[in-house]
Amino acid sequence: MKNYKVDKIRNVVLLGHGGSGKTTLTESMLYTTKAINRMGKVEDGNTVSDFDKEELARQFSIGTSIIPIEWNNSKYNILDAPGYFDFTGEVISAMRVAGGAIILVDATSGIEVGTEKSWKYTEERKMPKLIFINKMDKENVNYDKLIKELRDTFGKKIAPFAIPMGEGSNYKGFVNVVDMVGREYDGSQCVDVEVPSDLKDSITPIREMLIESVAESDEELLEKYFEGEEFTTEEIHEGLRKGVLAGDVVPVLVGSAANNVGIHTLFQMISNYMPTPKDMHNGEYQGIHPDNDEELTRSVDENEPFSALVFKTIVDPFVGKISLFKVYSGKLNKDMEVLNANKDEKEKIGSLFMLRGKNQLECNQVVAGDIGATAKLQYTETGDTLCDRNAPIKYQGIQLPQPCLFMAVEPKSKGDEEKIGSSLHRLTEEDPTFIVERNPETKQLLIGGQGTMQLSVITNKMKNNFGVEVDLMDPKIAFRETIKGSSTVQGKHKKQSGGAGQYGDVHIRFEHSPKEFEFAEEIFGGSVPKQYIPAVEKGLRESLEKGVLAGYPVVNLKATLLDGSYHSVDSSEMAFKIAASLAFKKGVEKANPVLLEPVMYVEVLIPEDYMGDIMGDMNKRRGRILGMEPTGDGYQKVIAEAPQAEMFKYAPDLRSMTQARGSFTMRFERYDEVPAQISQKIIEAAKEED
């Protein structure tokens, strides 16, 4: 594939609810530009951008595919992002390198949760966008109602660009209300036709909406609009471009990706209104010097020193690791040696190519503003900066969501533990929103992600790519034990059976302490010699690891050595250690021992409509609402505390309660006493396991 100058490149991400037709639109764009001879279908498993085994089996996108397309002497890097909410990380990574977004709306479904989320993501990033209403060839599509719904939800930014010609299976194109020309499609060609006379009345209100949106984006045009003057076509085009780039105008197009209707116009719109890499961030990127944090700037110019951000990693068991990057400045050539600014390591660039789905299009150079790929980098991970060794710079990494669902991994076959570790490590390279950690207390290997679908995909990939089968189960909880009362007991260890005897005798008072563990001694008259006191403390510390109720670690305990006795020949450090552990068991049992559970601090972000459901559900989980605060956009932040045991399945439950509109973060806060009836069940279960 040939190289294009920065002003001829457009990087555009496709966003929208799952099933709105992003992958089909990509196929249609490839077919329109003759990059492929026939269009594939998602249900047939033969599309260019869905190629992973899991995507073919599930019939939806799991990862972002990069599809470079050449049209009218320009290059369009189309990033086909997943619509399923478990794969938000892929969407965020794609948006980091895209200049503009196309939000797809299913004409039969209207605004869905995925539409709202896509809008929110692009608004937060002030990203230029346009809306493509897809599937206009379906029955019972009400275009006027769709436009009203879009305007009611997203405001006056919505600028309808077209009016459909024909309905259902007779849908054949649309009228461009800017240029007042009909665009008719026959599946491969697009021809200009006269505006049908029966549509002229319905064009006026739609054109009025467009003019209003354009006027709102420019002071001079707004003045002209209020004075009742007509805009020229050039003024509308100029106002649209300025408004779209500023994020103040969002054009709405119509079409049918499956029937190839509206694609030529979509290309034209991307070319006219979407930013080139030089239009983004005023043509500059801010970074820091990796050695001294000095602020640096790079211009999007191929004559600047080379710098790039790695935004995605693909791990293939046969090809190895593929790193996808966007060049921010300069150019990257084959066989160049570059610096990984995050790892302070040199990397040799071997092969250089563009990815189109899974197909590699060889190239010798990738220039500023363009997206490329290379294989087998040794140190580089997603979010790293690659740069010129003589002009180091480090860009901010990609801010990805934290895992909110954790499951424990158990091998199906014994002896697979090592293979599990290495395969999971490779999969975290591919998907940084998924993490692996070992709980040092429960000894379980845990995987964390955004939801059940993501973790299911991970385990399937382990099986298909690395030949390891695992079971997922609820994680064990790291309970604690403590005492609420106090007790004074004797611990005596005496053993006499031939040879040297053993003798240790201690009197210890046990009581609650705010500290994790306190040891004190109030010995008078040497009843326990000084050299044995450290052994008493050591015996107690070792005993803390296993409590008397269910074998969980004991915390918040103070032990005071009061008295004891010793034998001049038979006493030893070991004997006093054992005596202390006997006293511990007896003393804790008598001091009202209780079970403690981890309590989490939870922040839940939800639309106000779901407030009652969320609060009721939190009460069922033994949670406590601490407060609420509005965050704007009709959302509320609910702050609560809840036991960890009740929060394992909160991610999928919150998703179903709020139709995937809610999100939450959670962190450990403290330990609290477990209610008596629940405590009894935990103790019984622990004894059964023993």
C-alpha positions as CSV (number, residue, x, y, z in Angstrom):
1,M,0.0,0.0,0.0
2,K,1.4,3.4,-1.0
3,N,2.2,6.2,1.5
4,Y,-0.2,9.1,1.8
5,K,0.6,12.6,3.0
6,V,-0.9,13.7,6.3
7,D,-3.6,15.8,4.7
8,K,-4.9,12.8,2.7
9,I,-5.3,10.5,5.8
10,R,-8.5,10.1,7.9
11,N,-8.6,7.9,11.0
12,V,-12.2,7.1,11.8
13,V,-13.7,4.9,14.5
14,L,-17.0,3.1,14.0
15,L,-19.1,3.1,17.2
16,G,-22.6,2.0,18.1
17,H,-24.7,-0.6,19.9
18,G,-24.0,-4.2,19.1
19,G,-25.8,-5.3,16.0
20,S,-26.1,-1.8,14.5
21,G,-24.0,-2.9,11.5
22,K,-20.5,-1.6,12.0
23,T,-18.8,-4.7,10.5
24,T,-21.2,-4.8,7.6
25,L,-20.5,-1.1,6.9
26,T,-16.8,-1.8,6.8
27,E,-17.5,-4.6,4.3
28,S,-19.6,-2.3,2.2
29,M,-16.8,0.4,2.2
30,L,-14.3,-2.2,1.1
31,Y,-16.6,-3.4,-1.7
32,T,-17.5,0.1,-2.9
33,T,-13.7,0.8,-3.3
34,K,-13.2,-2.6,-5.0
35,A,-10.8,-3.7,-2.3
36,I,-12.9,-6.9,-2.2
37,N,-14.9,-8.5,-5.0
38,R,-17.9,-9.6,-2.9
39,M,-19.3,-8.6,0.4
40,G,-19.0,-11.0,3.3
41,K,-21.7,-11.4,6.0
42,V,-21.2,-11.6,9.8
43,E,-23.6,-14.6,10.0
44,D,-21.5,-16.4,7.3
45,G,-18.2,-15.7,9.2
46,N,-16.5,-14.3,6.1
47,T,-16.1,-10.6,6.8
48,V,-12.7,-9.0,6.6
49,S,-12.8,-7.3,10.1
50,D,-14.2,-10.2,12.1
51,F,-11.6,-13.0,11.8
52,D,-10.8,-14.2,15.3
53,K,-12.2,-17.7,16.1
54,E,-14.2,-16.3,19.0
55,E,-15.7,-13.6,16.8
56,L,-16.7,-16.1,14.1
57,A,-18.3,-18.4,16.7
58,R,-20.2,-15.7,18.5
59,Q,-21.0,-13.5,15.4
60,F,-20.0,-10.2,16.9
61,S,-16.8,-8.2,17.2
62,I,-14.5,-8.8,20.2
63,G,-11.5,-6.7,19.2
64,T,-11.0,-3.5,17.1
65,S,-10.1,-4.3,13.5
66,I,-8.1,-1.7,11.5
67,I,-9.3,-1.5,7.9
68,P,-7.2,0.8,5.6
69,I,-9.2,1.8,2.5
70,E,-8.1,3.9,-0.5
71,W,-10.7,6.2,-2.2
72,N,-10.3,9.2,-4.4
73,N,-6.6,9.5,-3.8
74,S,-7.0,9.5,0.0
75,K,-6.6,6.9,2.7
76,Y,-9.2,6.1,5.3
77,N,-8.1,4.0,8.3
78,I,-11.5,2.6,9.5
79,L,-11.3,1.3,13.1
80,D,-14.2,-1.2,13.5
81,A,-14.7,-1.2,17.3
82,P,-16.8,-3.8,19.2
83,G,-20.3,-2.9,20.4
84,Y,-20.5,-5.4,23.2
85,F,-19.9,-3.6,26.6
86,D,-17.4,-6.1,28.0
87,F,-14.9,-4.9,25.4
88,T,-15.0,-1.2,26.3
89,G,-11.1,-1.2,26.5
90,E,-11.0,-1.9,22.7
91,V,-13.3,1.1,22.0
92,I,-11.2,3.4,24.3
93,S,-7.9,2.3,22.6
94,A,-9.4,2.9,19.1
95,M,-10.7,6.3,20.0
96,R,-7.3,7.3,21.3
97,V,-5.9,7.2,17.8
98,A,-9.0,8.1,15.8
99,G,-9.6,11.7,14.6
100,G,-13.4,11.3,14.1
101,A,-16.2,8.9,14.8
102,I,-19.2,7.5,12.9
103,I,-21.9,6.5,15.3
104,L,-24.2,3.9,13.7
105,V,-27.9,3.8,14.6
106,D,-30.1,0.8,13.7
107,A,-33.1,2.5,12.0
108,T,-35.5,-0.1,13.4
109,S,-34.3,0.1,17.0
110,G,-33.6,3.9,17.3
111,I,-31.4,5.1,20.1
112,E,-30.0,2.2,22.2
113,V,-27.7,2.1,25.2
114,G,-24.7,1.6,22.9
115,T,-25.7,4.8,21.0
116,E,-25.8,6.8,24.3
117,K,-22.5,5.4,25.4
118,S,-20.8,6.2,22.1
119,W,-22.2,9.7,22.2
120,K,-20.9,10.1,25.8
121,Y,-17.4,8.8,24.9
122,T,-17.1,11.2,21.9
123,E,-18.4,14.2,23.9
124,E,-16.0,13.6,26.7
125,R,-13.1,13.6,24.2
126,K,-14.6,16.5,22.1
127,M,-14.4,14.2,19.1
128,P,-15.9,15.3,15.7
129,K,-18.6,12.8,14.7
130,L,-21.4,12.0,12.3
131,I,-24.4,9.7,12.7
132,F,-25.2,7.0,10.1
133,I,-28.7,5.7,10.3
134,N,-28.3,2.2,9.0
135,K,-30.8,-0.5,7.8
136,M,-33.1,2.1,6.2
137,D,-34.3,-0.7,3.9
138,K,-36.1,-2.5,6.8
139,E,-39.9,-2.4,7.2
140,N,-41.6,0.1,9.5
141,V,-38.8,2.7,9.6
142,N,-40.1,6.2,10.7
143,Y,-37.4,8.7,9.7
144,D,-39.1,11.8,11.2
145,K,-39.5,10.0,14.5
146,L,-35.8,9.0,14.5
147,I,-34.7,12.5,13.9
148,K,-37.0,13.8,16.6
149,E,-35.6,11.2,19.0
150,L,-32.0,12.1,18.2
151,R,-32.7,15.8,18.7
152,D,-34.6,15.3,21.9
153,T,-31.8,13.1,23.3
154,F,-28.7,14.9,21.9
155,G,-29.9,18.5,21.3
156,K,-29.7,21.0,18.5
157,K,-26.2,19.7,17.4
158,I,-28.1,17.1,15.4
159,A,-28.1,18.2,11.7
160,P,-30.1,15.9,9.4
161,F,-28.3,15.9,6.1
162,A,-30.7,13.8,4.1
163,I,-34.3,12.6,3.5
164,P,-34.8,9.0,2.5
165,M,-36.3,8.2,-1.0
166,G,-38.6,5.1,-0.8
167,E,-39.4,2.9,2.2
168,G,-38.7,-0.7,3.1
169,S,-37.6,-2.8,0.2
170,N,-38.2,0.2,-2.1
171,Y,-35.6,2.3,-0.3
172,K,-33.2,3.4,-3.0
173,G,-31.4,6.5,-1.8
174,F,-32.0,9.9,-0.3
175,V,-32.1,13.6,-1.0
176,N,-29.1,15.7,0.1
177,V,-30.8,18.6,1.7
178,V,-27.7,20.8,1.5
179,D,-27.2,20.6,-2.2
180,M,-30.9,19.8,-2.9
181,V,-30.0,16.9,-5.1
182,G,-31.3,13.3,-5.1
183,R,-28.8,10.4,-4.7
184,E,-30.0,7.1,-6.1
185,Y,-28.1,3.8,-5.7
186,D,-28.3,0.6,-7.7
187,G,-26.1,-1.4,-5.4
188,S,-22.8,-0.5,-7.0
189,Q,-23.2,3.0,-8.6
190,C,-24.5,6.2,-7.2
191,V,-26.3,8.6,-9.6
192,D,-27.6,12.2,-9.1
193,V,-31.4,12.5,-9.8
194,E,-34.0,15.2,-9.5
195,V,-35.6,15.7,-6.1
196,P,-38.9,13.8,-6.2
197,S,-41.8,16.3,-6.2
198,D,-43.7,14.3,-3.4
199,L,-40.7,14.9,-1.0
200,K,-40.5,18.7,-1.5
201,D,-42.9,19.4,1.4
202,S,-41.0,17.2,3.9
203,I,-37.6,18.6,2.9
204,T,-38.4,22.1,4.3
205,P,-38.5,21.2,8.0
206,I,-35.5,18.9,7.8
207,R,-33.5,21.5,5.9
208,E,-34.6,24.1,8.5
209,M,-33.1,21.9,11.3
210,L,-29.8,21.6,9.4
211,I,-29.6,25.4,8.8
212,E,-30.4,26.0,12.5
213,S,-27.5,23.6,13.6
214,V,-25.1,25.4,11.2
215,A,-26.2,28.8,12.4
216,E,-25.7,27.8,16.1
217,S,-22.0,27.0,15.3
218,D,-21.0,30.4,14.0
219,E,-21.7,34.0,15.3
220,E,-21.9,35.6,11.9
221,L,-24.2,32.9,10.5
222,L,-26.4,33.1,13.6
223,E,-26.8,36.8,13.0
224,K,-27.7,36.2,9.4
225,Y,-30.1,33.5,10.4
226,F,-32.0,35.8,12.9
227,E,-32.2,38.5,10.2
228,G,-34.0,35.9,8.0
229,E,-31.3,35.9,5.3
230,E,-30.8,32.8,3.2
231,F,-27.4,30.9,3.5
232,T,-25.5,30.1,0.3
233,T,-24.5,26.5,-0.3
234,E,-20.9,27.5,0.3
235,E,-21.8,29.1,3.7
236,I,-23.6,25.9,4.7
237,H,-20.6,23.7,3.7
238,E,-18.1,26.0,5.4
239,G,-20.3,26.3,8.5
240,L,-20.8,22.5,8.6
241,R,-17.0,21.8,8.4
242,K,-16.2,24.3,11.2
243,G,-19.1,23.1,13.3
244,V,-18.3,19.4,12.9
245,L,-14.6,19.9,13.7
246,A,-15.5,21.9,16.8
247,G,-18.0,19.2,17.8
248,D,-20.9,21.7,17.6
249,V,-22.6,20.1,14.6
250,V,-23.3,16.4,14.1
251,P,-24.5,15.6,10.5
252,V,-27.0,12.7,10.2
253,L,-26.8,10.4,7.1
254,V,-29.0,7.6,6.0
255,G,-28.2,4.4,4.2
256,S,-28.1,0.6,4.1
257,A,-24.7,-1.0,4.6
258,A,-26.0,-4.5,3.5
259,N,-27.3,-3.0,0.2
260,N,-24.4,-0.7,-0.3
261,V,-26.7,2.4,-0.2
262,G,-25.2,5.7,1.1
263,I,-21.6,4.6,1.1
264,H,-20.3,7.0,-1.6
265,T,-21.8,9.9,0.3
266,L,-20.4,8.7,3.6
267,F,-16.9,8.7,2.0
268,Q,-17.5,12.2,0.8
269,M,-18.7,13.3,4.2
270,I,-15.6,11.8,5.9
271,S,-13.4,13.6,3.4
272,N,-15.2,17.0,3.7
273,Y,-15.9,17.1,7.4
274,M,-13.7,14.6,9.4
275,P,-10.3,16.0,10.6
276,T,-7.0,15.0,9.1
277,P,-4.4,14.1,11.7
278,K,-3.1,17.6,11.4
279,D,-6.5,19.1,12.3
280,M,-6.4,17.3,15.7
281,H,-4.9,19.0,18.8
282,N,-3.8,21.9,16.6
283,G,-1.5,19.6,14.8
284,E,0.6,18.9,17.9
285,Y,1.1,16.3,20.6
286,Q,2.3,16.9,24.1
287,G,4.6,14.5,25.9
288,I,7.4,14.5,28.4
289,H,11.1,13.6,28.3
290,P,11.4,10.1,29.9
291,D,14.4,11.0,31.9
292,N,13.4,14.3,33.5
293,D,9.7,14.8,32.9
294,E,10.4,18.0,30.9
295,E,7.3,18.9,28.8
296,L,7.9,18.4,25.0
297,T,5.9,19.0,21.9
298,R,5.9,17.1,18.6
299,S,4.2,18.4,15.4
300,V,2.3,16.0,13.1
301,D,5.0,16.3,10.4
302,E,7.0,13.7,8.7
303,N,10.2,15.9,9.0
304,E,10.0,15.9,12.8
305,P,11.8,13.2,14.9
306,F,9.9,9.9,14.9
307,S,7.4,9.1,17.7
308,A,4.4,6.8,17.9
309,L,1.9,5.3,20.4
310,V,1.2,1.6,20.5
311,F,-2.6,1.3,21.0
312,K,-3.2,-2.4,20.4
313,T,-1.4,-5.7,20.7
314,I,-2.5,-9.0,19.0
315,V,-1.0,-12.2,20.3
316,D,-1.0,-15.0,17.7
317,P,0.4,-18.4,18.7
318,F,1.8,-18.9,15.2
319,V,2.8,-15.3,14.1
320,G,3.8,-14.1,17.6
321,K,3.1,-10.7,18.9
322,I,1.8,-7.9,16.6
323,S,2.0,-4.3,17.8
324,L,-0.3,-1.7,16.2
325,F,0.7,1.9,16.4
326,K,-0.1,5.4,15.2
327,V,2.8,7.6,14.1
328,Y,2.5,11.0,15.9
329,S,5.5,12.6,14.2
330,G,8.2,11.8,11.7
331,K,8.3,8.5,9.9
332,L,9.1,4.9,10.7
333,N,11.2,2.9,8.3
334,K,11.9,-0.9,8.0
335,D,15.0,-2.0,9.9
336,M,15.1,1.1,12.1
337,E,16.2,0.9,15.7
338,V,13.9,2.9,18.0
339,L,13.6,3.5,21.7
340,N,10.7,2.3,23.9
341,A,10.4,5.3,26.2
342,N,8.4,3.5,28.8
343,K,10.8,0.6,29.2
344,D,14.0,2.4,28.3
345,E,14.8,-0.4,25.9
346,K,15.9,-0.4,22.3
347,E,13.6,-2.2,19.8
348,K,14.6,-3.2,16.2
349,I,11.8,-2.8,13.7
350,G,11.9,-5.8,11.4
351,S,8.8,-6.2,9.3
352,L,6.6,-3.2,8.7
353,F,3.0,-3.6,7.4
354,M,-0.5,-2.3,7.5
355,L,-3.2,-4.7,8.8
356,R,-6.5,-5.0,7.0
357,G,-8.3,-7.4,9.3
358,K,-5.8,-10.3,9.6
359,N,-4.2,-9.6,6.2
360,Q,-0.8,-8.0,6.2
361,L,-0.2,-5.3,3.5
362,E,3.6,-4.9,3.3
363,C,5.1,-1.4,3.4
364,N,8.5,0.2,3.8
365,Q,7.5,3.2,5.7
366,V,4.7,4.6,7.9
367,V,4.4,8.4,8.1
368,A,3.0,10.9,10.6
369,G,-0.7,10.6,11.1
370,D,-0.9,7.0,9.7
371,I,-1.5,3.7,11.4
372,G,0.9,0.8,11.0
373,A,1.9,-2.5,12.5
374,T,5.1,-4.5,13.2
375,A,5.7,-8.0,14.7
376,K,7.9,-9.5,17.4
377,L,8.8,-6.4,19.4
378,Q,10.6,-7.7,22.6
379,Y,9.6,-5.3,25.3
380,T,6.7,-3.2,23.9
381,E,3.2,-3.4,25.3
382,T,-0.1,-1.5,24.7
383,G,0.2,2.1,25.7
384,D,4.0,2.4,25.2
385,T,5.7,5.1,23.3
386,L,8.2,4.3,20.5
387,C,10.5,7.2,19.5
388,D,13.7,8.3,17.9
389,R,16.6,7.3,20.2
390,N,18.2,10.8,19.8
391,A,15.0,12.6,20.6
392,P,13.2,10.7,23.3
393,I,9.6,11.5,24.2
394,K,6.9,9.7,26.2
395,Y,3.2,10.2,25.6
396,Q,0.5,9.6,28.2
397,G,-0.6,5.9,28.2
398,I,-4.2,4.8,27.5
399,Q,-6.6,5.2,30.4
400,L,-8.4,1.9,30.5
401,P,-11.3,0.8,32.8
402,Q,-10.4,-1.2,35.9
403,P,-11.7,-4.8,36.2
404,C,-15.0,-5.1,38.0
405,L,-15.6,-8.9,37.9
406,F,-13.1,-11.4,39.4
407,M,-13.2,-15.2,39.1
408,A,-10.9,-17.9,40.3
409,V,-9.2,-20.1,37.8
410,E,-8.8,-23.8,38.4
411,P,-7.1,-26.2,35.9
412,K,-9.2,-29.1,34.6
413,S,-6.1,-31.3,34.4
414,K,-3.5,-31.5,37.1
415,G,-0.1,-30.3,36.0
416,D,-1.5,-27.5,33.9
417,E,-0.6,-24.7,36.4
418,E,2.5,-23.6,34.6
419,K,0.8,-23.5,31.2
420,I,-2.1,-21.5,32.7
421,G,0.3,-18.9,34.0
422,S,2.1,-18.4,30.7
423,S,-1.0,-18.4,28.5
424,L,-2.8,-15.9,30.8
425,H,0.3,-13.6,30.7
426,R,0.2,-13.6,26.9
427,L,-3.5,-12.8,26.9
428,T,-3.0,-9.9,29.2
429,E,-0.6,-8.5,26.7
430,E,-3.4,-8.6,24.1
431,D,-6.1,-7.2,26.4
432,P,-4.8,-4.8,29.1
433,T,-8.4,-4.4,30.6
434,F,-8.0,-8.0,31.9
435,I,-5.7,-8.7,34.8
436,V,-4.2,-11.8,36.5
437,E,-3.3,-11.9,40.2
438,R,-2.6,-14.5,42.8
439,N,-4.3,-13.9,46.2
440,P,-1.5,-14.6,48.7
441,E,-4.0,-15.6,51.4
442,T,-6.4,-17.9,49.6
443,K,-3.6,-19.0,47.2
444,Q,-6.1,-18.8,44.3
445,L,-5.2,-17.5,40.9
446,L,-7.7,-14.8,40.0
447,I,-8.6,-13.2,36.6
448,G,-10.4,-9.9,36.5
449,G,-12.3,-8.3,33.6
450,Q,-15.3,-6.1,32.6
451,G,-17.9,-8.9,32.6
452,T,-18.8,-12.6,32.2
453,M,-18.5,-12.4,28.4
454,Q,-15.0,-11.1,28.4
455,L,-13.8,-13.8,30.9
456,S,-15.6,-16.5,28.9
457,V,-13.7,-15.3,25.7
458,I,-10.4,-15.4,27.7
459,T,-11.0,-19.0,28.8
460,N,-12.0,-20.1,25.3
461,K,-8.8,-18.5,23.9
462,M,-6.8,-20.4,26.5
463,K,-8.3,-23.6,25.2
464,N,-8.1,-22.8,21.4
465,N,-4.8,-21.0,21.3
466,F,-2.8,-22.6,24.1
467,G,-4.5,-26.0,24.7
468,V,-5.3,-25.3,28.4
469,E,-8.7,-26.0,29.8
470,V,-9.9,-24.3,33.0
471,D,-12.9,-23.9,35.2
472,L,-14.0,-20.5,36.6
473,M,-15.4,-20.3,40.1
474,D,-16.3,-17.7,42.7
475,P,-13.1,-16.5,44.5
476,K,-12.6,-17.5,48.2
477,I,-12.9,-14.6,50.6
478,A,-10.0,-13.7,52.9
479,F,-11.9,-13.7,56.2
480,R,-10.2,-12.7,59.5
481,E,-10.9,-13.6,63.1
482,T,-10.6,-11.4,66.2
483,I,-11.8,-11.3,69.8
484,K,-14.3,-9.0,71.4
485,G,-13.7,-9.9,75.1
486,S,-10.7,-10.7,77.2
487,S,-9.4,-13.8,79.0
488,T,-6.4,-14.8,81.1
489,V,-5.3,-18.4,80.6
490,Q,-2.4,-20.8,81.4
491,G,-0.5,-22.6,78.7
492,K,1.7,-25.4,80.0
493,H,3.8,-27.7,77.9
494,K,5.4,-30.6,79.8
495,K,6.9,-33.7,78.2
496,Q,8.9,-36.3,80.0
497,S,9.6,-39.6,78.2
498,G,13.2,-40.6,78.3
499,G,16.1,-38.4,77.5
500,A,15.8,-34.6,77.7
501,G,12.4,-33.3,78.8
502,Q,10.5,-30.3,77.7
503,Y,8.9,-27.7,80.0
504,G,7.3,-24.3,79.4
505,D,4.6,-22.6,81.4
506,V,3.0,-19.2,80.7
507,H,0.1,-17.2,81.9
508,I,-1.2,-14.8,79.3
509,R,-3.9,-12.2,79.1
510,F,-5.7,-11.8,75.7
511,E,-7.7,-8.7,74.8
512,H,-8.8,-6.7,71.8
513,S,-6.4,-4.1,70.4
514,P,-6.7,-1.4,67.7
515,K,-3.4,-2.6,66.3
516,E,-3.0,-5.7,64.3
517,F,-1.0,-7.4,67.0
518,E,0.5,-6.2,70.3
519,F,2.8,-8.1,72.7
520,A,3.6,-7.0,76.2
521,E,5.1,-8.6,79.3
522,E,4.5,-7.9,83.0
523,I,6.8,-10.5,84.4
524,F,8.1,-10.0,88.0
525,G,10.9,-11.9,89.7
526,G,12.1,-13.9,86.7
527,S,9.3,-16.5,86.7
528,V,10.0,-16.7,82.9
529,P,13.6,-16.0,82.1
530,K,14.3,-13.1,79.7
531,Q,15.8,-15.4,77.1
532,Y,12.5,-17.3,76.7
533,I,10.3,-14.2,76.3
534,P,11.0,-13.8,72.5
535,A,10.1,-17.4,72.0
536,V,6.7,-16.8,73.7
537,E,6.1,-13.8,71.3
538,K,7.2,-16.0,68.3
539,G,4.8,-18.8,69.3
540,L,1.9,-16.3,69.5
541,R,2.8,-14.7,66.2
542,E,2.8,-18.1,64.5
543,S,-0.5,-18.9,66.1
544,L,-2.1,-15.8,64.6
545,E,-2.0,-17.4,61.2
546,K,-4.8,-19.8,62.1
547,G,-7.7,-18.8,64.2
548,V,-9.9,-21.1,66.4
549,L,-13.2,-20.5,64.6
550,A,-12.5,-21.4,61.0
551,G,-8.8,-21.3,60.6
552,Y,-8.5,-17.7,59.3
553,P,-5.8,-15.2,60.4
554,V,-6.4,-13.5,63.7
555,V,-6.1,-9.7,63.9
556,N,-6.5,-6.9,66.5
557,L,-5.2,-8.8,69.4
558,K,-3.1,-7.8,72.4
559,A,-1.3,-10.6,74.4
560,T,0.3,-9.7,77.7
561,L,2.6,-12.3,79.4
562,L,1.8,-12.1,83.1
563,D,3.5,-15.0,84.8
564,G,4.9,-18.5,84.3
565,S,7.4,-21.0,85.5
566,Y,10.4,-22.8,84.1
567,H,12.7,-25.8,84.7
568,S,16.4,-25.2,84.9
569,V,17.2,-28.3,82.8
570,D,14.1,-29.1,80.7
571,S,13.0,-25.6,79.6
572,S,13.8,-24.4,76.1
573,E,12.8,-21.9,73.5
574,M,10.7,-24.6,71.7
575,A,8.9,-25.5,74.9
576,F,7.9,-21.9,75.6
577,K,6.8,-21.5,72.0
578,I,4.5,-24.5,72.3
579,A,3.2,-23.3,75.7
580,A,2.4,-19.9,74.1
581,S,0.5,-21.6,71.2
582,L,-1.5,-23.7,73.7
583,A,-2.4,-20.5,75.7
584,F,-3.4,-18.8,72.4
585,K,-5.9,-21.5,71.5
586,K,-7.4,-21.6,75.0
587,G,-7.4,-17.8,75.5
588,V,-8.9,-16.9,72.2
589,E,-11.7,-19.4,72.6
590,K,-12.6,-17.9,76.0
591,A,-12.4,-14.2,74.8
592,N,-15.6,-14.2,72.6
593,P,-14.0,-14.8,69.1
594,V,-15.8,-13.4,66.1
595,L,-15.4,-13.7,62.3
596,L,-14.6,-10.5,60.3
597,E,-15.2,-10.0,56.5
598,P,-13.7,-7.5,54.1
599,V,-16.0,-4.5,53.4
600,M,-15.7,-2.6,50.1
601,Y,-16.1,1.1,49.4
602,V,-18.3,1.3,46.3
603,E,-19.1,4.2,43.9
604,V,-21.9,3.5,41.5
605,L,-22.7,5.8,38.5
606,I,-26.2,5.4,37.3
607,P,-29.0,7.3,35.5
608,E,-31.4,8.9,38.1
609,D,-34.3,6.7,36.9
610,Y,-32.6,3.6,38.4
611,M,-32.0,5.1,41.8
612,G,-34.7,3.2,43.7
613,D,-33.7,-0.2,42.2
614,I,-30.0,0.4,43.0
615,M,-30.6,1.4,46.6
616,G,-33.0,-1.5,47.2
617,D,-30.5,-3.9,45.7
618,M,-27.7,-2.5,47.8
619,N,-29.7,-3.1,51.0
620,K,-30.3,-6.7,49.9
621,R,-26.5,-7.1,49.7
622,R,-26.2,-5.9,53.3
623,G,-24.8,-2.6,51.9
624,R,-25.0,0.8,53.5
625,I,-25.6,3.9,51.4
626,L,-23.2,6.7,52.5
627,G,-24.4,9.4,50.2
628,M,-25.4,10.5,46.7
629,E,-24.2,13.3,44.4
630,P,-25.5,14.4,41.0
631,T,-22.8,14.3,38.2
632,G,-24.8,16.1,35.5
633,D,-26.3,14.5,32.3
634,G,-29.1,13.0,34.5
635,Y,-26.6,10.7,36.3
636,Q,-26.1,10.2,40.0
637,K,-23.1,8.9,41.9
638,V,-24.2,6.6,44.7
639,I,-21.5,6.0,47.4
640,A,-21.9,2.9,49.5
641,E,-20.2,0.2,51.6
642,A,-20.9,-3.5,51.2
643,P,-19.4,-6.8,52.2
644,Q,-17.1,-8.2,49.5
645,A,-19.0,-11.6,49.7
646,E,-22.1,-9.9,48.3
647,M,-20.3,-8.0,45.5
648,F,-18.7,-10.8,43.4
649,K,-21.6,-10.8,40.8
650,Y,-22.3,-7.1,41.0
651,A,-20.9,-6.3,37.5
652,P,-23.4,-8.4,35.6
653,D,-26.3,-7.6,38.0
654,L,-25.8,-3.9,37.7
655,R,-25.6,-4.2,34.0
656,S,-29.0,-6.0,33.8
657,M,-30.6,-3.6,36.4
658,T,-29.6,-0.5,34.4
659,Q,-29.7,-2.0,30.9
660,A,-25.9,-1.6,30.8
661,R,-26.1,2.2,31.6
662,G,-24.6,1.9,35.1
663,S,-20.9,1.4,36.1
664,F,-19.1,1.1,39.3
665,T,-15.7,1.1,41.0
666,M,-14.8,-0.7,44.2
667,R,-11.9,-0.8,46.6
668,F,-11.2,-2.5,49.9
669,E,-12.1,-0.3,52.9
670,R,-11.8,-2.3,56.2
671,Y,-12.9,-5.5,58.0
672,D,-16.3,-5.7,59.9
673,E,-17.9,-8.4,62.0
674,V,-19.9,-11.0,60.1
675,P,-23.6,-11.4,61.3
676,A,-24.0,-14.4,63.6
677,Q,-26.2,-16.6,61.3
678,I,-23.9,-16.0,58.3
679,S,-20.8,-16.6,60.5
680,Q,-22.1,-20.0,61.5
681,K,-22.4,-21.1,57.9
682,I,-18.9,-19.9,57.0
683,I,-17.4,-21.8,60.1
684,E,-19.3,-25.0,59.1
685,A,-18.1,-24.8,55.5
686,A,-14.5,-24.2,56.6
687,K,-14.7,-27.3,58.9
688,E,-16.0,-29.4,56.1
689,E,-13.1,-28.4,53.9
690,D,-10.6,-29.4,56.6
